[in-house]
Amino acid sequence: MITNIEIDPTLIQEALTLGEHQTEKIVIEAALQEYIQRRKQLKVLELFGTIDYEPDYDYKQQRRQA
């Protein structure tokens, strides 16, 4: 997909330097991948405390069977 956007050149240059990327396209794709990964992590974190576990579940049972 081709998209024309104006990005602060200072940000692009810093990202190129920090990430040791070769092109602006690679920097933007890496930034989007990190953004998506972070949002998915936040969704997983929202699940903490919402899952009910069986009080008598023995989580070590499978270890003993091996």
N, C-alpha and C positions, 0 to 999 in steps of 0.2 A: 504494500500500500504506500502510496506517495502522499505525504502530508507536509505542508509548508508551515513551519512555526518559527517564531523568533525566540531564541534562547540566549540568556545572558552569556556573552562570550567568556567572561571570567569563570563562570560555573563550568562551562564546557572544558576550558583549558585546565582547570583544577582537576576535573574528573579524568581527563586524558592523562594527566601526570600521575595522579594517585592510582588509577587503575592500570596504568601502563598499557592502555589501549592504543591501537593504531589509527583508528578513525572515529569521527564523531558518531557515525551510525552505530558502531560497536558500543560506544559509551551509552548511547540512548537505549539500545536494546538491553544492555546489562542493567541499566537503571530500571527499566520496566520489569525485567525479570526479578530483580531484588524487591521492587515494590509489590509485585504479585505474591512473591514468597512471603513477605512480611504480613500482608493482608490475610493470607491463608493461616499463618501462625497465630494471628490475633483471633481468628475464628475458632481455632482449636482451644486457645486459652479461655474463650468464653464458655467452653463446655465444663471447665473445672468446677466441681461442686454441684453439677447438675445430674450426674450419673449416680444412680442408686446401686449399691453392691449388696450381694447376699452376705449377711453377717457371719454365716458359718462357712463361707467359701475358704478353702485351703489352697492358697496360691503356691505353696511349696509341693503340692502333691505331684505335679508333673516332674519336678526335679528328682523325686524319689524313685520314680518309675524308670528312669534312664539308667 
